[in-house]
Amino acid sequence: MATAPAPAVDDRAKGRIITDAPLSRPVPVALRYDPGYSPATVRFVFPGAVEWSFPRALLETGLRTPTRRGDIGVWPCGRVQTVVEFHTEEGVEVVQFDTAALLRFLRHTYSSGPAGASRTAGTRTPSARR
């Protein structure tokens, strides 16, 4: 008997873009996981169809201790915040999230698909999944 494919996860979170300006700028972010597409990868989709894909294990580790792989760094910021840093040729984008939102997303991904560490670095694509 064939098993049904694991459901994809599509959560929402509010990030805050951190700059040198005195106030941070809120940004809606779609947090996506599709075990049928790539079971070890999560995707953060920002307005303008800017998408970053990176190992789920990187996000999980970065909630506890600073970590970096390729163009993406993740680290805890105090007790309730997590910072995700995205590097491009144009510069660095620093986005702060409530850790609770990222933990909830990770719980949803683990209930949806298998645990697994990806060996690939983070990647940015200008549009949704390719």
C-alpha positions as CSV (number, residue, x, y, z in Angstrom):
1,M,0.0,0.0,0.0
2,A,1.4,3.4,-0.9
3,T,1.8,6.0,1.8
4,A,0.4,9.5,1.4
5,P,3.1,12.2,1.0
6,A,3.9,14.2,4.1
7,P,2.1,17.6,4.2
8,A,4.1,20.7,3.5
9,V,4.4,23.4,6.2
10,D,3.6,27.0,5.4
11,D,3.9,29.2,8.6
12,R,4.1,32.9,8.9
13,A,6.3,35.0,11.1
14,K,7.0,38.6,11.6
15,G,10.7,39.5,11.3
16,R,12.4,42.8,12.1
17,I,15.0,44.1,9.7
18,I,17.9,45.4,11.8
19,T,19.8,48.4,10.4
20,D,21.8,51.3,11.6
21,A,18.6,53.3,11.8
22,P,17.2,53.9,15.3
23,L,14.1,51.8,14.6
24,S,13.8,48.3,13.1
25,R,11.5,47.7,10.2
26,P,8.9,44.8,10.4
27,V,8.7,42.4,7.5
28,P,6.3,39.4,7.0
29,V,8.1,36.2,6.3
30,A,6.7,32.9,5.0
31,L,8.5,30.0,6.6
32,R,8.2,26.9,4.4
33,Y,9.1,23.3,4.5
34,D,8.2,20.7,1.9
35,P,9.5,17.2,2.7
36,G,8.6,16.0,-0.8
37,Y,10.8,18.7,-2.3
38,S,13.7,18.6,0.1
39,P,13.3,16.9,3.5
40,A,16.4,18.6,5.1
41,T,15.7,22.1,3.8
42,V,13.6,25.1,5.1
43,R,12.8,28.1,3.1
44,F,12.3,31.7,4.2
45,V,10.3,33.8,1.7
46,F,10.4,37.6,1.9
47,P,8.3,40.2,0.1
48,G,9.3,40.6,-3.5
49,A,9.6,36.8,-3.9
50,V,13.1,36.7,-2.4
51,E,13.6,33.2,-1.1
52,W,16.4,31.8,1.0
53,S,16.8,28.0,1.4
54,F,19.0,26.4,4.0
55,P,19.4,23.3,6.1
56,R,16.8,22.8,8.8
57,A,19.6,21.7,11.1
58,L,21.3,25.1,10.7
59,L,18.1,26.8,12.0
60,E,17.7,24.4,14.9
61,T,21.4,24.7,16.0
62,G,21.3,28.5,15.6
63,L,18.5,28.8,18.2
64,R,20.9,27.5,20.8
65,T,24.4,28.6,19.7
66,P,25.8,30.9,17.0
67,T,26.3,29.0,13.7
68,R,26.9,29.7,10.1
69,R,26.9,27.8,6.9
70,G,27.6,29.5,3.5
71,D,25.8,32.8,3.2
72,I,23.5,32.3,6.3
73,G,24.2,32.8,10.0
74,V,21.8,32.1,12.8
75,W,22.3,32.9,16.5
76,P,20.3,33.4,19.7
77,C,19.8,37.1,20.7
78,G,18.9,37.2,24.4
79,R,16.3,34.8,25.7
80,V,13.4,35.3,23.3
81,Q,14.9,36.5,20.0
82,T,16.9,34.8,17.2
83,V,18.8,36.6,14.5
84,V,19.2,35.3,11.0
85,E,21.8,36.9,8.8
86,F,21.7,36.7,5.0
87,H,24.8,37.6,3.0
88,T,24.7,38.6,-0.7
89,E,27.0,40.4,-3.1
90,E,25.1,43.6,-2.3
91,G,25.6,43.4,1.5
92,V,24.1,41.8,4.6
93,E,20.5,41.6,5.6
94,V,20.0,41.0,9.4
95,V,16.5,39.9,10.5
96,Q,15.4,39.3,14.0
97,F,12.6,36.9,14.9
98,D,10.8,35.8,18.0
99,T,12.4,32.5,18.9
100,A,8.9,31.1,19.8
101,A,7.8,31.5,16.1
102,L,10.8,29.7,14.8
103,L,10.5,26.9,17.4
104,R,6.8,26.5,16.4
105,F,7.8,26.3,12.8
106,L,10.5,23.6,13.5
107,R,8.0,21.6,15.5
108,H,5.6,21.7,12.5
109,T,8.4,20.5,10.2
110,Y,9.4,17.6,12.4
111,S,5.8,16.5,12.6
112,S,5.6,16.7,8.8
113,G,8.8,15.1,7.7
114,P,11.9,13.2,8.6
115,A,14.8,14.7,10.5
116,G,17.9,15.0,8.5
117,A,20.9,17.2,8.1
118,S,21.6,18.8,4.8
119,R,25.2,19.3,3.7
120,T,24.4,22.2,1.4
121,A,25.0,25.8,2.1
122,G,22.2,28.4,2.1
123,T,21.0,29.6,-1.2
124,R,19.0,32.6,-2.4
125,T,16.6,32.4,-5.3
126,P,14.7,35.4,-6.7
127,S,11.4,33.6,-7.0
128,A,9.5,30.8,-5.3
129,R,10.7,27.2,-5.5
130,R,12.4,26.2,-8.7
